[in-house]
C-alpha cells in the first residue's frame, strides 16, 4: 500500500466518525480498495445502532427480539437451561443463533440498541462479503445499467432486514457459502450454507435442494422444465402438506403445523391486502424480470453459457431452486424462498451481464428490464424508511449512541409535505 492510499484510507475512516452515511456513499467510488468494503460494513454496524424497532403492523420480528431481550434480562435462566431448550417440543426453539446471541447480550444489558448493533454487525459482515464477492468477478467498468442490477441485488436483502434477523441473516449466510461453491468449486464452503439452518430452520429445504443439485449436476433441460411447470401451480392443500411432513421430528412439528395452519394462511393473506399498490406491483415486476432472464438465457443463450461452467452451474441451481420456491410460495411465509431464489438469479445475472456485455441479445434484454428494476429499487428504499430515521442519514456514532431516534424517516418526510 503506497503512502497516498494509506492517507486516503485514514481520511475515510476518520471522516466516518463524523458522517457515516455520506462517507459510505463516497467510498463506493473506490470499491476496489479494501477500505471501501470495510466502510460499508461499518455503516451496517452503524445502521444497527440507529435501527428503529418497528411497531404496529410493521412490527414483524424486531419487536419480538426486543421483548425477548427484556425477558432474558429479567430471568435467572442459565446458559445450560437455554441450550437444553433448543430442539425441544416444549420450547419450540428450532433456531439457535438468535436466542443465543440475545441471551448473551441480556447478561450485560437489556438495551435493544446493543442487540441490534450486534445484529447489524453479523448481518453486515455477510451482506458486505456477498456484494463484494460479486463485484470482484466483474469485468471492465460498472456502467449505469449494471449499477442498477447491482443495486437491485443489494436491495433484495438489505441491511434493514435485521428487522427479521433470523430469516434474512440465514439467507446471507446461505449465499456466502454457495457462491464460492459455484464460482470456484469450493465444496467446503457449503458448510456455511449448512450453518444457515441453525440461524433459521427453514433453510433445511434450500440446503437439501443444493445437495440435490450437487449430486445431479447440470441438467439444464430438466431443471428449466421443472421451473416452468411449477409456475402454473396455483394452490396447495395445506392439510396434505402437513400430513406429508409428519415424518419430521416432534420439535419441528409445531412449526410445520403453524406454517400450514389455515387460520395463519388467512392472516398472511389479510396482511398482504394491507400492502400499498406499489409494493404489489414492484414484486410482480421482479417476478417478470426473473422469468425474462431465465427464458432468454434458456432459449437464446444456452450455447454461450456452456463456455462458462461456473455460470452454467449457478443458472441450473437457480432455476431448480426457483422451481421449488414456486411450490413453497403457496404455503404461508413460504414466499420468502422466492426472494432467496431471486437473489441467486441476480448473482448470476450480474456476472453474466459483465462477462457478455458486448453481446447484442444481452444488451437488449438488460435495457428492456431496466424500468422494472428501477420501480423495485424505489419501492424497497421506501420500505426501508420505516426502519431508520434522520440520525442514520445525518448523524454519527457518538450522536447515535446518545440519542435514540424513534421516528422513521418516512414519517419525517410526510410531516414536511
Number of C-alpha atoms within 10 A of each C-alpha: 6 6 8 9 12 11 12 12 18 13 12 19 20 13 15 20 13 17 16 27 21 14 21 23 13 14 21 15 10 11 17 13 13 11 20 23 21 18 25 23 23 21 25 28 24 25 30 29 25 31 30 26 26 19 13 7 8 14 13 14 19 22 19 14 21 18 14 18 25 18 15 21 20 12 11 10 12 11 12 8 10 16 14 11 16 18 17 15 15 11 13 16 20 22 19 19 18 16 21 15 14 25 24 15 19 22 15 10 17 21 14 23 20 19 23 27 20 19 27 30 21 19 29 26 21 21 27 21 19 21 17 17 15 16 17 11 14 17 14 9 9 13 9 9 15 21 13 18 22 20 16 22 23 18 20 18 19 20 26 24 21 26 26 16 24 24 22 25 27 26 28 26 26 26 24 23 23 26 23 18 19 18 17 10 12 13 13 12 16 22 13 17 25 21 19 30 25 18 24 21 19 19 21 16 16 23 20 12 15 20 13 13 19 14 8 9 12 17 14 18 11 12 21 21 13 17 23 17 12 15 15 10 11 10 10 13 11 18 12 11 14 17 11 10 13 14 10 10 12 15 17 19 17 16 16 18 18 14 18 21 17 16 12 16 18 12 13 14 12 11 12 12 11 9 10 9 9 13 18 13 15 20 17 13 18 21 15 14 22 20 16 15 18 21 14 15 19 15 9 12 15 13 12 11 18 12 10 13 13 18 20 22 22 22 26 21 27 27 26 24 27 30 22 21 25 23 21 18 19 18 21 21 14 17 15 16 24 20 21 22 24 23 23 22 24 21 24 21 24 21 20 19 20 19 16 15 16 10 11 9 14 19 14 10 15 19 11 12 19 16 12 18 21 17 17 23 22 15 18 19 13 14 13 18 19 20 27 23 24 17 23 25 15 13 20 20 21 10 14 18 13 8 12 15 17 16 18 20 22 17 12 13 11 8 8 6 5
